[in-house]
Amino acid sequence: MLRLEALYDKARYFTAKTDGLEHHVALISLFEILEVASRADLKSDLLQELERQKQVLEALRSNPAISENALNEVLQNIDRTSSSLLAISGKVGQHMRENEWLMSIKQRTCIPGGVCEFDLPSYHYWQHLPAEQRKQDLTDWLQPFLPIYDGLSIVLRLLRDSGKSSHYVAQQGVFQQMLTGSKLAQMLRITLLHELPCIPEISANKYALNIRFTSLGGIQRPRICELDVNFELTFCNL
């Protein structure tokens, strides 16, 4: 879901641009979405998770600490998205697979420099059509994928908002925490100041969580950031 989220964000960002090369990046992102979203179990997994979250949220109606309006809005989004997912007939992305022209471009993108104008003159022609026409084409190709995006967005938002953040310090860039049953998580979120020249690298198993903050050090290989790093850690679990 995180990979798809990143691909959707990139596709939508470059679709909104106007240059032909930017629209090329948007189309490549659509091809990548096609590969990931066509997993046979993705649609059913999303539907099952949305239904599970709906039942969990419905049980909160009698909770005085919960905003009724906010709860209804989330539940309506879940119902609307579930209906859109159920309305998808056949395999996700079938509209692109049935487009021979798009599939000819997709095949050539596997080759470095394989979409040059002398290889695919029709694609070169498309890249020089008016920007609005290209944007409309990309929007039309992206539209059938949006129910998947809406579904994973709901799940990821609920997951990210499910945890409580705690403050920690990584002594000389290294942090370790033993895990107990209460610390089981589907996602870890780390927040630190933008000014810190550190990159968190995470490794974990059912016994321990290890975080090592590294610094790029110019063009050299990453090395331990030998600072006491203040950060926030959130264990997220649906």
C-alpha positions in Angstrom: 0.0 0.0 0.0 2.9 2.4 0.8 4.4 1.7 -2.6 1.2 2.3 -4.4 0.6 5.5 -2.4 3.9 6.8 -3.6 3.2 5.8 -7.2 -0.2 7.5 -7.1 1.2 10.7 -5.7 3.9 10.8 -8.4 1.4 10.0 -11.2 -1.0 12.7 -10.0 1.7 15.3 -9.5 3.2 14.9 -13.0 -0.2 14.6 -14.7 -1.0 18.1 -13.5 2.2 19.4 -15.3 2.3 20.5 -18.9 5.7 19.4 -20.3 5.9 16.3 -22.5 8.7 14.9 -20.5 6.7 15.4 -17.3 3.8 13.5 -18.8 6.2 10.8 -19.8 7.0 10.3 -16.1 3.3 10.3 -15.3 2.7 7.5 -17.8 5.7 5.5 -16.5 4.1 5.8 -13.0 0.8 4.5 -14.4 2.6 1.5 -15.8 4.1 0.8 -12.4 0.6 1.2 -10.7 -0.7 -1.3 -13.3 2.0 -3.8 -12.2 1.4 -3.4 -8.5 -2.4 -2.9 -8.4 -3.1 -5.9 -10.6 -2.3 -8.3 -7.8 -5.3 -10.7 -7.6 -5.8 -10.3 -3.8 -5.4 -6.5 -3.5 -9.0 -5.6 -4.3 -10.4 -8.2 -1.9 -7.9 -7.4 0.8 -8.9 -3.7 0.7 -12.6 -4.6 0.8 -12.1 -6.9 3.8 -10.0 -4.3 5.7 -12.5 -1.5 4.9 -15.4 -3.7 6.2 -13.4 -4.6 9.3 -12.7 -0.9 10.0 -16.3 -0.1 9.5 -17.3 -2.5 12.2 -14.7 -1.2 14.6 -15.8 2.4 13.9 -19.5 1.6 14.2 -18.8 0.3 17.8 -17.6 3.8 18.7 -21.0 5.5 18.2 -21.8 5.5 21.9 -18.4 6.9 22.9 -18.9 10.5 24.2 -15.2 11.2 23.3 -15.9 10.6 19.6 -17.2 13.3 17.2 -20.4 12.0 15.6 -19.9 14.2 12.5 -16.3 13.1 12.0 -17.3 9.4 12.5 -20.2 9.6 10.0 -17.8 11.2 7.4 -15.3 8.4 7.7 -18.0 5.8 7.5 -19.5 7.4 4.5 -16.1 7.5 2.8 -15.7 3.8 3.5 -19.1 2.9 2.1 -18.5 5.0 -1.0 -15.1 3.6 -1.6 -16.3 0.0 -1.0 -19.0 0.5 -3.6 -16.5 1.9 -6.1 -14.2 -1.1 -5.5 -17.1 -3.6 -6.0 -18.0 -1.8 -9.2 -14.6 -2.7 -10.8 -15.3 -5.5 -13.2 -12.5 -7.8 -14.2 -8.9 -7.3 -13.4 -7.7 -3.9 -12.1 -6.1 -2.0 -15.0 -7.8 -4.0 -17.8 -8.5 -0.8 -19.6 -4.8 -0.3 -20.1 -4.0 -3.8 -21.1 -6.6 -3.7 -23.8 -5.0 -0.6 -25.3 -2.4 -2.0 -27.8 -0.7 1.4 -28.2 -0.1 1.8 -24.5 1.1 -1.8 -24.2 3.6 -1.2 -27.0 5.0 1.8 -25.0 5.1 -0.2 -21.8 7.0 -3.0 -23.5 9.6 -0.5 -24.8 10.1 1.2 -21.4 11.8 -1.9 -20.1 14.7 -1.0 -22.5 17.0 1.9 -21.5 16.2 4.7 -24.0 13.7 2.4 -25.6 11.0 5.1 -26.2 13.1 7.4 -28.4 11.3 9.1 -31.3 12.8 6.7 -33.8 11.5 3.7 -31.8 8.0 5.0 -31.1 7.2 7.9 -33.5 3.5 7.8 -32.5 4.5 8.3 -28.8 6.8 11.2 -29.8 3.8 12.7 -31.7 1.6 12.3 -28.6 4.2 14.0 -26.4 4.0 17.0 -28.6 0.2 17.3 -28.6 -1.4 20.2 -26.7 -0.8 19.9 -23.0 -4.5 19.8 -22.1 -5.1 17.0 -24.5 -2.3 14.9 -22.9 -3.5 15.8 -19.4 -7.0 14.6 -20.4 -5.6 11.3 -21.7 -3.6 10.7 -18.6 -6.6 11.6 -16.4 -8.7 9.1 -18.3 -6.1 6.3 -17.9 -5.7 7.1 -14.2 -9.4 7.3 -13.3 -10.2 3.6 -13.2 -7.3 3.1 -10.7 -8.7 5.7 -8.3 -11.0 3.3 -6.2 -7.8 1.4 -5.3 -6.2 4.7 -4.3 -9.2 5.8 -2.3 -9.3 2.5 -0.4 -5.6 2.3 0.5 -5.7 6.0 1.5 -8.5 5.3 4.1 -6.6 2.3 5.5 -3.3 4.1 5.7 -4.8 7.2 7.3 -6.5 5.1 9.9 -3.3 3.2 10.5 -1.1 6.3 10.8 -3.6 7.9 13.2 -3.9 4.8 15.4 -0.7 5.2 17.4 0.4 7.3 20.3 3.8 9.1 19.9 6.5 8.9 22.5 9.8 10.8 22.8 13.1 9.1 22.8 16.8 9.9 22.4 19.2 7.8 20.3 22.5 8.0 22.1 25.2 8.7 19.6 22.8 7.8 16.8 21.8 4.3 18.1 18.5 3.3 19.7 17.3 -0.1 20.8 14.1 -1.1 22.4 13.0 -4.6 23.4 9.5 -5.4 22.2 6.7 -6.8 24.2 3.2 -7.9 23.3 1.9 -4.4 23.8 4.4 -3.0 21.2 3.3 -5.2 18.2 2.8 -2.9 15.2 2.0 -2.9 11.5 3.8 0.4 11.0 6.5 2.5 12.7 6.6 6.2 12.3 9.6 8.2 13.2 9.6 12.0 13.4 12.7 14.2 13.9 13.7 17.8 13.3 14.3 18.7 9.6 17.5 20.4 10.6 19.1 17.2 11.8 21.4 15.7 9.2 20.3 12.2 10.0 18.5 9.3 8.2 16.8 6.6 10.3 17.5 3.0 9.3 15.2 0.5 11.0 15.5 -3.2 11.6 13.1 -5.2 13.8 11.9 -8.6 14.7 9.4 -9.8 17.3 12.0 -9.4 20.1 13.6 -6.0 19.5 13.5 -2.8 17.5 16.8 -1.2 16.4 17.1 2.2 14.9 20.4 3.5 13.6 20.7 7.2 12.5 23.1 7.6 9.7 24.6 10.6 7.8 25.4 10.6 4.1 28.7 12.4 4.6 28.8 13.9 1.1 29.2 11.3 -1.6 30.7 8.7 0.7 28.8 5.7 2.0 26.4 6.4 5.0 28.0 6.4 8.4 26.7 6.6 12.0 25.5 10.0 12.9 27.5 10.4 16.2 25.0 12.8 17.8 22.4 12.3 20.5 19.3 12.3 18.2 15.9 13.4 19.7 13.0 11.8 17.9 9.4 10.7 18.2 8.4 7.1 17.7 4.9 5.9 17.0 3.7 2.3 17.0 0.7 2.0 14.6 -1.7 -0.9 14.6 -5.2 -1.3 13.2 
